[in-house]
């Protein structure tokens, strides 16, 4: 697995955080968020209505 591969993603306080293959955690870039939304319709619907300041339960 490449070091910069997104392994998991969550929304926290309106921001999208990504967990990478090298165990790094950081805010997602705009292109990454766009790719996540395009690839995951369930996340896209959550992204558009999320207002809470906590991470969703996976």
Secondary structure as GFF3:
##gff-version 3
##sequence-region A 1 58
A	DSSP	beta_strand	6	12	.	.	.	ID=ss1
A	DSSP	beta_strand	15	20	.	.	.	ID=ss2
A	DSSP	beta_strand	25	27	.	.	.	ID=ss3
A	DSSP	alpha_helix	30	39	.	.	.	ID=ss4
A	DSSP	alpha_helix	41	49	.	.	.	ID=ss5
###
